[in-house]
Amino acid sequence: MDFSLNEVQEMLADSIDKFIDNEYAFDTRQKYAASETGFSTDVWHTFAELGWTAVPFSDDDGGFDGDQIDIMVMMRRFGRGLLVEPYLANVVLAGGILKRTGNAEQKQQWLQPIIAGELQASLAFTEPQGRYDLANIATTAVPDGTDWILNGQKGVVFNGGTSDLIIVPARTSGKQTDENGITLFAVPAGTSGVSLNDYHTVDGLRAAELALDDVKVDANSVLGEIGEGYNVLDATVDDATLAICAEAVGIMHVLKDKTIEYSKSRSQFGVPIGSFQALQHRMVDMLTACEQAESLLLWATMTVAQGSDEAKRAVSSIKYLVGTSGQTLGEEAVQLHGGMGVTWDLDVAHYFKRLTAIGHLFGNADWHLDRLAA
């Protein structure tokens, strides 16, 4: 495999790095995270103007024909900058469903505004009883003439509070845990019967709890084939899992670099603490964890992009590594910074929070180890 980036990917990475260095300081990030929306709409429009929101979509849909490798390049940089803008929710999750299932009219109505930065969207795929089982869906959709009536609850809907459109997987047939019988619906957030409870997450982002009470949508809201939504949902969540693993690798490198730099400037007993052999060993372990994660991420991303039969094993492999060695690396970074490592004003604490949250998204390390073994 050739792990080198092509010229376009190098330019994409360079543009994001420059944006983070020049426009997205940590204090700026904190201000955006504390705002009413949880991110900057101006920054989001900049994303669209720079073409970042168009990367993973086909040329026919108004995109740049990018794939998982391009998303990996971007998300790794987003992790470095600890960006709070809802790229994962809008582009990877909601956009991932729409690009796979939307007809020409639906793409014009919803996907193209997402690409243009004009519409906020989310995917409400988790339920309170479901844990990490995508097929465990109790939300129901019952036909009412040519319309559908939706009832149920969804949890941890990323970007839900600011979304104009919410994509809802609902059961139209079968038992609660059957893979068959799941249908995807595009539900405008302002529809009667839709209620959202918006809140901050521990890692500085925003999510919402969604309740659907006799929500009526028309036939045009059905995305894809009735009862055949599981495979689309599964493929989209796998792409999202790979994306957050790339984000995690970016965070891991930042924590490693910041810890090494701190060890050179922090003195104890009249010498920098980086001169202590015991701490040097711990930082070598951090470097090793970063390099292992980087290598596995590259292999996993290329495996998925090539459509290999090993794709699911590759996704679970990198997610397991991020959830184990990534967590250990984060703990080391906090501990080697001493008491200040857990303070609100130090960026290391916030990187660690995001890394910890990533470890539990889309399946924790134990869940992915079981999937890998199966």
C-alpha angles and dihedrals in degrees: 000000000000107000096183121111120243122237095267092050091049090053091048092051092046093051092052092046091052092048092052094046095047105029110021113059118167093255089052090051091052091052092052092047092052094050125105093260096038093235141045117270088199091057090047090054088050088055089055094045091052090050096243093127090055098052103099097041130091123259089245089059093048097266138115101253092248125163140198091294092060091048089050091053091051100042092050088059092043087056091052090054094039089227118194097196111120099248093136094050097042106034108021101035109026093026090046091058094045096048090052099043112017121110120219093273094047093048091051091048099044116003099051093051088052090053090048091051091242100112130052116211140174141188116233099201104141127080130192094251097038103075102178098337106111091193094057097097123153095169107109135209117197123188117246105185104297091339132077131227116213126199130172148073133274128192136210096012102182112224088003096135094058098034123122090191130034121193109213126193108210135175115253096167143357133041124317095264100036117122090213118071099045116130128188120227131190106219121186108229092232095058115127111264095029114119127177131194106201122201145161118261123221092256095057099263130111132248137163143211111236127209123188115199113181091322110183120208130171130241092266089067092069110103114207125333122345111257094007101091100107099082091048091049092047094050092047094050090048089055089049091049090054090047095055090046087058089049089050093052089053090052092047092056091049093050091048093049094045092049093051091048091049091050089058095053103036111085129199127174087006097301135083111271088232088074091066109101094215091058091044089058091052092050090049087055089052091052091049091051091051093050093047092049092046092052095046091046092055092049094045093048094050091045091055093043090054091053092239123176085238092063098107092045089050093052093048092047095057093040091053092049093048091048094052114028091027091057092047091050091051092051091050091051092052094045095047089053089057122212093340089062091082099042122117094233096056115083092214090072092054093047088052092050092053092046090051092049091049088055089065100039119105092358130338125244094273092050093050092045088056091048090048091051092047 
